[in-house]
């Protein structure tokens, strides 16, 4: 697929090493699957901490301008795990911006965040602190070395979509494998995809596959004898 999905262990250590300023934001991304634009446009009026759910009604573009989601499917309700809701309650208590119209994750002066700011100040530092690293290379794949000839390291995941991919995999994985075992249509709705085809194209390789060899043999034998 051209991208790597963070493992549960990686998510655990990344969140554990995130700075307090950024941990609620990264936790929300990892356990709701919101796009960067959606979480940056999220306001307290969109978060129901009594029902443990959040409502996606708007998004912030690269210039922090607020508008509607790109498609009708983007407007949706996403359930919050109780532990995530608890973290958001604490975050709201600590926040200086907690009115319904305020951003859930604002800058210090209450404005919306830029996408790259979250990557540079939240995602990458958390990985560096957690040791979730890979060797740094040039665009052609040549390893980058320091003055001593030792390979330089960088954060393994360079974009917030990695957390969205993790959420999708967590939803689809079987319960016995630590996931939720949701049906693809449920995952489509939670991710805000416009069609099940999009979900299948992106995450079809994660859909549970059972061992149906016995059933297949019985069915074929019934038709051939």
N, C-alpha and C positions, 0 to 999 in steps of 0.2 A: 504493500500500500504506500510505501515511501515514508512512513512514519512509524515510530515505536511507541507502544503504549506503556506508561509507567506501571510497574508492578505494585501490588498492595504494600509490599515492604517499602518500596521507594516512596510511595505516597505517605506512609506512616512516618518515615524519618524526615521527609521534607517538611511536613506539617509540624513535626515536633521541634524542628530547628528554625522554623519561621519566626521572625521577630514579632513581638506582641502587636505591633502596629499593623502587621500584614496578615497574621494568622487567620483572623475571621474571614478575610477576603479569600484567601487560598482555600480554606475549608469549604466555603460556600461554592466556589468554582468546582472543587473536586467532588462534592456530594449533591450537586444540583444539575451539573452539565450545562450551565448557562454559558452563552458565548461571552467573550470579553465585552462586546458592545452592550449586551443585555445587563451584565452585572454593573457596568459603569453607569447605566441609566436607571438602576434600581433605586427607588425611594422607599422610605419607611412606610408610606401608605400602601406599598405593594407587598409588604411582609406581614403576614398574619401569625403572630407568635402564640395565639390561643389555639388555632387549628393546626399549627406547625406546617405552614405552606407559604409559598410566595407566588406572586402573580406577575407574569411578564407582559407588560403593556407597552413598553417603550425601549428604545435603544439609543446609545450615544455614538455618533460617528467619529471619525478620526479627528475632527475639529471640536469635539465635545458638544456638538449640536444635537439636541434631543428630538427624536421623531418616533414614528411607529415602527414596529418590526417589519422586516422586508416582505413577509408573507403573512396571510391569515393564520397559518399554522404556528407562526412564531408567538402569537398571543396565546398563553397557556398558563395552567396552574401546575406547579411542581411541588410535590411533598417534601418536607424537611425531616430528616431523621431527628429524633428527640435531642440527641447530643449536639447536633448542628444548631437547632433552635436555641438550645441552652447557651451556646457560644455567642449567638447573635443577641440574646437578651443581655448578656454581660457586656457585649460590645456597645449596645445601645445605652446602657447605664453610664458607661465611661465616655461616650461620645458627646462632644459639644454641640452636635447637630442631630437632633432627634425629633424634630417636628415632622408631621406626615409628609410635607413637601420636600424635606431635606434628603439628600443622597445618603444611602446607607454607607457607602464607602467614598467619602469626599476627600478633597485636599484639606489642609489645615484651615483654610479660609472658607470652606464649605462648597467649593466648586467641584465639578466633575473631574475625574482622573483621566490622564492620557493613557492609551494602551501600552506604549513602550515604557512608561514610567513604572507600571506595575511589574513588567518583566525585569527591568533593570534594578528596581529597589526591593522587590518582593520575591519573585520566582527564582532568579539566578542566585541571589545571596543565600536563600534557604537551601538550595542544592549544594552550594559551596560549603556551607556550614555542616551539611549532612553527609558530605562526601559522595554525592550522586554526580559523578564526573566522568568525562571521557577525554581522550587525547584531542587536543586542538589541532586542526589542520587548515591548510589553505584551500581555496576553492577546488583545486585539482587533486586534493587528497594528500598532499605532502605534509608530513608531521611538522608542527612548529616546535622549535627547541629553544631553551633558554641559553644563557651565556655558557653554562656548563655542559651543554649538549643533552640536557634532560628534557624529555617531552613535556610540553606545556599542557595543562589540563584546563577544561572549561565545563560549565554546567551542561549536563547531558540534554536537558530539555530547554529549548530556546524560545518556545512559544506557549501561550496560555491554552492553545487548543489541546495540548498534551493532557491537561486536566479534564477537558471535555471528553477526550477519547477514553480516559480512565473511567469516567462515569458511565459511558456507554458499555464498556466491557464489564464493569461491575454489575450493571443492570442485567446483562445478558448471561453472564456466567451462572452455572448451576449453583444451587445453595450448598451442595456438598463441596464445592470448590471455593466457597466464600463469597459467592455472588447472590443476587436477588432472584435469579431464575425467571425473569419477566419474559413475556411473549414479545416478539419483534414489534407488533403494533403498539404495545404499551411503551416500548422504548422510543418508537417514532414520535409518539405524542409528547413524551418527556423531553426529547431533544428538540422539538419544534421543527421537525423535518416536514417539508411540503408533501412528501409522498413516501410510501413504504419502500418504493424502489430506491430512493436516496439512502434510506437506512440500510437496505440490503447491499447496495453498492459499497457503502463505507464499512459496514460491520458484518457483512454476510459470513465472513470467515470465522466470526465468533459465535454464530448461532449454534446452539447445542445440537450435537449429532449423536444419536443413539446407535447401538449395534443392532441393526435390523436384519442381519444375515439369515437368522432362522426363519423369520417371517417371510423374507424374500424367497427362500428355498421352498417353503410350504406353498406359497402362492403360485410359484412357477410350476411346481409339481402338480398342483391341482389342475392347471391348464394343459399340461403336457401328457397327462395319463388318462 
